[in-house]
Amino acid sequence: MPELPQPDTKGHISVESALVTRRSCRNFSNQPLSEKQISQLLWAGQGITYAPRGFRTAPSAGATFPISLYAILPEGTFKYDPQTHNLIAVQTGDIRHTLAAACLEQFFMTSAGLIIVIAANFKRTTSRYGQRGKRYVILEAGHFAENIFLQAQALGLGSVAIGAYDDKKVAKIVKLDETDEPLLIVAIGVKGDETNA
Ligand SMILES: Cc1cc2nc3c(=O)[nH]c(=O)nc-3n(C[C@H](O)[C@H](O)[C@H](O)COP(=O)(O)O)c2cc1C
């Protein structure tokens, strides 16, 4: 599914409402997400909002843009291309179970319709800002993640941050670019039975 539909820039839920209702969800129903939902979530993370300068939904220190989003879907792994708002195929097949195992066996992730690995090429930012750039890159990953959480909430979907994982295993399983390091994983899906949440 490399072609993504255009994202909506107007929604029906206020930012305040998304903020007050957001809660981590670890119980997904295993339903696939629609192309529209996938498009919207990736765009919220780092979609281009000012094409002439390549500026995005989240701020970036010195506009160095060190972050990449890897989208893990049941059918395969893709890298999000903000410039074209499309997915670039990385590998086919469902890696959710292997990935969950590398996330200290957090197997609830296997029912998430979309898992986003937020990865960074630190050099993009440290080459300009030196050691301080490391801080900027990690902060930036947080901006992306919160955008995705609020967008998931506005779409009525559940989401959770996953920070407990083996870095090397995740990089290998997802087939990250050699220059990318995984900083945070976000699992998003249709909410399952509330009583098991
Ligand atoms: C950096 C970071 C890493 C996290 N890692 C995990 C994780 O590996 N597994 C998990 O189930 N939740 C993880 N969480 C979610 C927290 O447990 C959750 O945000 C916290 O319990 C507060 O609940 P709330 O998100 O519903 O407000 C993480 C959150 C953050 C910010």
The ligand as a Tripos MOL2 file, in Angstrom:
@<TRIPOS>MOLECULE
LIG
   31    33     1     0     0
SMALL
NO_CHARGES

@<TRIPOS>ATOM
      1 C1          9.1270    6.8190   27.1550 C.3       1 LIG1
      2 C2          7.9800    5.9280   27.5280 C.ar      1 LIG1
      3 C3          8.1360    4.5510   27.4580 C.ar      1 LIG1
      4 C4          7.0510    3.7070   27.7360 C.ar      1 LIG1
      5 N1          7.2180    2.3620   27.5800 N.ar      1 LIG1
      6 C5          6.1530    1.5480   27.7530 C.ar      1 LIG1
      7 C6          6.2660    0.1570   27.4720 C.ar      1 LIG1
      8 O1          7.3140   -0.3550   27.0850 O.2       1 LIG1
      9 N2          5.1580   -0.6040   27.6270 N.ar      1 LIG1
     10 C7          3.9580   -0.0860   28.0340 C.ar      1 LIG1
     11 O2          2.9950   -0.8570   28.1400 O.2       1 LIG1
     12 N3          3.8140    1.2270   28.3090 N.ar      1 LIG1
     13 C8          4.8820    2.0630   28.1730 C.ar      1 LIG1
     14 N4          4.7360    3.4090   28.3770 N.ar      1 LIG1
     15 C9          3.4170    3.9530   28.7710 C.3       1 LIG1
     16 C10         3.3680    4.3340   30.2320 C.3       1 LIG1
     17 O3          3.3430    3.1640   31.0310 O.3       1 LIG1
     18 C11         2.0860    5.1760   30.4840 C.3       1 LIG1
     19 O4          2.1750    6.3570   29.7130 O.3       1 LIG1
     20 C12         1.8990    5.5130   31.9470 C.3       1 LIG1
     21 O5          1.5610    4.3560   32.6820 O.3       1 LIG1
     22 C13         0.8270    6.5850   32.1690 C.3       1 LIG1
     23 O6         -0.4320    6.1450   31.6400 O.3       1 LIG1
     24 P1         -1.2030    6.9610   30.4940 P.3       1 LIG1
     25 O7         -0.3450    6.9460   29.2510 O.co2     1 LIG1
     26 O8         -2.4920    6.2230   30.2940 O.co2     1 LIG1
     27 O9         -1.4140    8.3570   30.9680 O.co2     1 LIG1
     28 C14         5.8000    4.2610   28.1410 C.ar      1 LIG1
     29 C15         5.6680    5.6510   28.2120 C.ar      1 LIG1
     30 C16         6.7300    6.4720   27.8890 C.ar      1 LIG1
     31 C17         6.5370    7.9680   27.9400 C.3       1 LIG1
@<TRIPOS>BOND
     1     1     2 1
     2     2     3 ar
     3     2    30 ar
     4     3     4 ar
     5     4     5 ar
     6     4    28 ar
     7     5     6 ar
     8     6     7 ar
     9     6    13 1
    10     7     8 2
    11     7     9 ar
    12     9    10 ar
    13    10    11 2
    14    10    12 ar
    15    12    13 ar
    16    13    14 ar
    17    14    15 1
    18    14    28 ar
    19    15    16 1
    20    16    17 1
    21    16    18 1
    22    18    19 1
    23    18    20 1
    24    20    21 1
    25    20    22 1
    26    22    23 1
    27    23    24 1
    28    24    25 2
    29    24    26 1
    30    24    27 1
    31    28    29 ar
    32    29    30 ar
    33    30    31 1
@<TRIPOS>SUBSTRUCTURE
     1 LIG1         1 GROUP 0 **** ****
